[in-house]
């Protein structure tokens, strides 16, 4: 019996030794970069574990086999193996959550390598949920993989957060000079490659230094770092240096991989891109065609890398002015990105569903539209080409809307506005040309207006639509309160990190990451549990010309502006007509706008009158004598101008007192977009108007040094008396009572009017740090930041910011001015009065008192009428006749 027992123990020890030997040999082979043989050795070790029913170890070897397949460039095999392994885990060791998480990470990476970004994201997010709170290598890999997915779908801010989380975890686990940390440096560099190539270069060089020290100059990872450094050089137009680096990498790849390999195809394509940038088209074409041949042999016709290479070949032919050939390659690129669709002719339009890569698809559609337009004007003069171009731009617009929904951070959404702006300008331009050449003028004018309207405040409109969706979708109050709590925490942490820009506050960043993840999960849960909320949230119909006309009176005109690269487009809509005008911007366009603002602020009368006339001539269309009211929808930097201060171009006066200002002929208001204009609902005049008046007056306790505003006390008192005389409820917070904590504790939803007589600061580079100043105390700093305003529940028909420069902000392409007024709009303000520059508090007080006096008069016809009367009263006064005093205050609304 003892002999038999000894035999079994000896046999078990021999088998264990064999398994351990196989495993060590496999890991050493993997470390040397021989992934094919490592795969075979891991499989042998796994077979031994399976025979002994050591399923955890068996699965571990399978996970390493999947990794080998990924490293060897076999994502199809990796995906199949990962799916089978996941099934085995769920059948045999369901309780092993860590193994499940690791397998889901590898499956996600397989999808990522196959170009199926959406599938990768879904699987990786599932995997992230199975990891415990403990920091592990596998968890860091999952976070890193999510960073790669978010980089691919242009959620750059979120990508950076995930890569930073992985970086911190790896540095803690493996040390600052580890291979794992170098991997994080490499991926962080990719995030910044387009937006900040110098920062990207810093990350890539750090990665390269570690790789070369640990693995040698010719290691696969060191080569990848060199490749990324070449990308950074390309971004900085250092083409020859990039080409030298790329060719060095190519030589090693050619020696390493005997057959076709994704790395070889990739480097070939990048070399082709550099030659295109150098305008050496034949060399560019040769390299791209070689890359295409390899990609097709590896992946078949349907793959994002195949799509991208077709697109790049199209770019070469477009650069050579061979537009018809370019269109054909763009069409191939579009359908290579769509696994379930085929086309029959170049004018076919795809269904925007189940594509591999949305960003490649968007730039390909845009390129095809450009080529069709060029084909029409330079070659064919075929109307089919220009119609095809417009229809393709409309597809671009549809795709931009889809992509915007998938961008999870506002800054990433705003970045999309840059490519959107190009799409919309081209769409406007071609539609207007077609309207001039076609009998169906109104149809094409409507299309042009659609493009213009799509270019305006899409992110703000999306946010407001989502906010309204929550109100009408039957979501319980406790859920709304939970969301408010999460948003408050996120807003606070973002502000603190923005204020400590150069500090590496790891704990705060980790906390922000956790809250943002919780908020994303909360929103996903709402969309799942409340289908009506999902439906309302994404039902973003834009205003048509007809819907705008329904909201206009016979005496009103809506002017919608679009600033193009070289031209200014103006859409003029009245009750019964619509027209569009195109005007050259001229080289001094920006200079004139800045000049007018400076001339007003510094009282340069001659410069002001000359510039105000020039801008009137450039920007203002002609109207019939029946038009007395203008609704201005400015674009970009036009949002910093008070149109009321324009002087008629025929007015040759040399003094303020004799000038004919636009305000004297029209009542003027502003809005962000025609859609938001049509959605505004006039306040019910039967509801008793209630006003909250806030004025801190002195600011010695605030962290920022500011002058006191003694005139604001008189302003508040006079307005209070006006409302009391009209039997209106008033509440006043002045001095120490005008604290941030008191304001936030108010039931703000009950006030029809909110009036702030205080200082405000707009931070154009960091809009989140724009703020309104109140009194500090009770754990509040006295700064009501933009993020805090977004989270307020305001139901006011009018919010007035009688403060300095509160109407300014950062000019974002496709969104206009991003600042305090936008935050108030989102928080629920129906109409807003803000200022475009700093004004003395005495003149401000007088104008605000005049405004409310006219507003409370039963004969007034809206806030725009009351504001005009108040401005005219200052204009006609001796003391405050200069535009400096009356022009800065503008009404966003009716």
Residue, then its C-alpha position, 0 to 999 in steps of 0.5 A: x500500500x505504501x509503495x502504491x501511494x509513493x508511486x502516485x505521489x511520484x507520478x503527480x510530482x513528475x506531472x507537476x514538474x512537466x507542467x511547470x517546465x512547459x509553462x516557464x518555457x512558454x513564458x520565456x518564448x513569449x518574452x523573446x517575441x516568438x509568439x507562434x511557438x509560445x502559443x504551442x508551448x502554452x497549449x501543451x501546458x494547458x493540455x496537461x492542466x486539463x488532464x488533471x482537471x486543474x481548470x483554473x490553471x488550464x484557463x490561465x494558459x488559454x488566456x495567454x494563448x489568446x494574447x499570443x494570437x493578438x501579438x502575432x496579428x491573428x485577431x480572428x483566431x484570438x476572438x474565436x479562442x476568447x469566446x470558447x474560453x469564456x464559455x468554458x469559464x461560465x460552465x466550469x468555474x463560474x465563480x472565478x470572476x477575475x478569470x472572466x474579467x481577464x477573458x473579456x478584456x482579451x475578447x475586447x482587444x480582439x474586437x479592437x484589432x478587428x476594427x469592431x470598436x463598438x463591440x470592443x467597448x461593450x465587452x470591455x465595460x462588462x469586463x471592467x465590472x467584474x474586477x475587484x477593487x484591488x489593483x492588478x496587472x489584468x485590471x490595468x490592462x482592461x483600463x488601458x484597453x478601454x483607453x484605446x477604444x475611447x481614443x479610437x472613437x475620439x472620446x479623447x478626454x475619457x481616453x486620457x482618464x482611463x490611460x492615466x488610471x492604468x498608468x498609476x496602477x502599473x507604476x504602483x505595481x511594477x515601478x516607474x521604469x517598467x515595460x508596463x509603464x512604458x506601454x501607458x506612456x505610448x498610449x497616452x501619447x496617442x491621445x495627444x497626437x493630434x491636439x498636442x504633438x509636442x506633449x505626445x512626443x514627450x510621452x513617446x520618447x519616455x516609452x522609447x527610452x524604457x523599451x530600449x533599455x529593457x528590450x533593446x533597440x530592435x524590439x517590437x515595442x521600441x519599434x512601435x515607439x519609433x513609429x509613434x515618434x514618426x507620427x508626431x513628426x508628421x503632425x509637426x510637418x517634419x516629413x523627411x525626419x518622419x520618413x527616415x524613422x519609418x523606413x528604419x522600422x520598415x526594414x526591421x519589420x520586413x526582416x521579422x515577418x516573412x509573410x503578410x502582417x498587419x504591422x507591415x501593411x500599416x508601416x507601408x500605408x504610413x509611408x504612403x501618407x508621408x509621400x502624399x504630404x510631400x506631394x510625391x504622388x506616385x510613390x504615395x500610390x505605390x505604397x498605399x496599393x502595396x498596403x491595400x494588397x496586404x490588408x485584403x489578404x489578411x482581412x478580406x474586403x470588409x475591414x476598417x484598415x482596408x476602408x482607410x487605405x481605399x480612402x487614402x488612395x482616393x486622397x492621392x487621386x483627388x490631389x492629382x485632380x483625378x476626381x472621378x477616380x477619387x470618387x470611385x475609391x472613396x465609394x470603395x472605402x465607404x462600403x469596406x467600412x460596412x460589412x453588410x452593404x454593397x453598392x452598384x454605382x458611385x452615387x449610392x448612399x449607405x445606410x448608417x448602421x453597423x459600420x466598423x469605424x464612424x470617424x473613418x466613415x465620416x471623413x470618407x463621406x466628406x472627401x467623396x462630397x468634396x470630390x463630387x463637387x470638384x468633379x462638377x465644377x472642374x470637369x463634368x458640369x453634370x447636375x447629378x454630381x452636385x446633387x450627389x455631393x449635397x446628398x453626401x454632405x447630408x449623410x455626413x450631417x446624419x453621421x455627425x449627429x450619431x457620433x456626437x451622441x457617442x461622445x461622452x464629454x462636452x469637450x469631445x463633443x465640441x471638438x467634433x464641431x471643427x469637422x462639422x463646420x467644414x461639412x456645413x459650409x460646403x453644404x450651404x455653398x453647394x445648396x445655394x448654387x443649386x438654388x440659383x440654377x434650379x426651378x425648385x429654389x425654395x427646396x434648395x434654400x431650405x437645404x442650405x438653411x438646414x446646414x446652417x441651423x445644424x451648425x448652431x449650438x448642437x451640444x447645447x440643444x442636445x443638453x437641453x433636450x435631454x433635460x426636458x426628456x427627464x421631465x416628461x419621461x416619468x422618471x421618479x424624483x429620487x432618481x433625479x435627486x441621485x443624478x443631481x448629487x452625482x453632477x454636483x460632485x463631478x462639477x466640484x471636482x472638475x472645478x478644483x482640478x481646473x483651479x489646481x491645473x499644474x498640481x498632480x492631485x491623484x486622489x482627486x483625479x481618481x475620485x472624479x474618474x469614479x464619479x464620472x463612471x457612476x454617472x455614465x452607468x446611471x444614464x445608461x440605466x435610465x435609457x434602458x429602464x425608461x424607453x420614453x426618456x431615450x426616445x425624447x432624448x434623441x428626438x432632436x428635430x431642427x427648425x425649418x424655415x416654415x416653423x420659424x415663419x410660424x413664430x414671426x410677426x409681420x414686423x419681425x425678421x430672423x437673421x441667421x449667420x454662418x462665418x465661412x472660410x472666406x465668405x459670410x452667409x446670411x439667411x433672412x427669414x420673414x413671415x412670408x419670405x426667405x432669402x440668403x446672401x453671400x458676402x466676402x468677409x475680407x481680410x480685415x473681418x476679425x480686425x474690424x470686430x476687435x476694433x469696434x469693441x476696442x473703440x467703444x471701450x476706449x472711447x475712440x469716436x472716429x474709429x468707432x463710427x468708421x468701423x460701425x459703418x463698415x460692419x453695418x455695410x458688411x453684416x446687415x442686409x436690407x429690409x422692407x420698411x415694415x420690418x421693425x424687429x430683428x432676431x439675430x442668430x450670430x455665429x462665432x465671433x459675431x456673438x461678441x458684437x452689439x449689433x444695436x451699435x452699428x451705424x447706418x452705412x449712409x450716415x457720414x456723421x463724425x460724432x456720437x450725437x448725430x449718428x443713426x444707430x441700428x437700435x433707433x430703427x429696430x428692437x433687437x434680440x439674440x438667440x443661439x439657434x432657430x430651433x431654440x428660438x422656436x422652442x421658447x414659450x412666452x411666460x404666462x402673464x397671469x402668473x404673479x411675477x416674483x423676483x429674487x434680487x441679489x447684490x453682494x455690494x462689497x467683495x473684500x472677503x472674496x478670494x479675487x480682489x475686485x472693486x465694490x459696487x455701491x451703485x448696485x444697492x441703489x439698483x436693487x432698491x429701485x427695482x424692488x420698489x418698482x415690483x412692489x408698486x406693481x403688487x409683485x412679490x419680491x425677495x432681496x439678498x444684499x450684502x452679507x445675505x447675498x451669499x452663495x449658500x443662501x442663493x443655493x438654498x432658495x427654491x429657485x424654480x418659483x421665481x419668474x425673475x432672477x436679477x444679479x447685480x454683481x461682478x462676473x468673470x469669464x475665463x475664455x480658455x477654461x469656460x468651467x472657471x467662469x463665475x458669478x461672485x456672491x458672498x462666501x461663507x458656510x463652506x461656500x467660496x462665494x464663486x458660483x462657477x459655470x458647472x454649478x450653474x448648469x446644475x441649478x433648477x431654474x424656471x425663470x422667464x428672465x435672468x439678468x446678469x447686471x455684471x461685467x462681461x457675462x455675455x462673453x466666453x470661449x468661441x467654439x466652432x459650431x456652438x458659438x459662445x461657451x460661457x455663463x449665458x449658455x449655462x443659464x440657458x441649460x439650467x432653465x432660464x427662458x430669456x437672459x440679459x448679459x453684458x459684453x464688456x465692463x461698465x460703470x455700476x452707476x450707468x448700469x443701475x440706471x439702465x436696469x431700473x429703466x428696463x424694469x420700469x418699461x417691462x412692468x408697464x402693461x403696454x410693453x411687447x416683450x423684453x426686447x421692447x423694454x430693453x430697447x426703450x431703456x437703451x434709448x433713454x440712455x442714448x438720449x441722455x447727456x451723461x450716458x449717450x456713448x455706446x459704451x454705456x448702453x450697447x453692452x447689454x444684450x437679450x438672448x431670447x424674446 
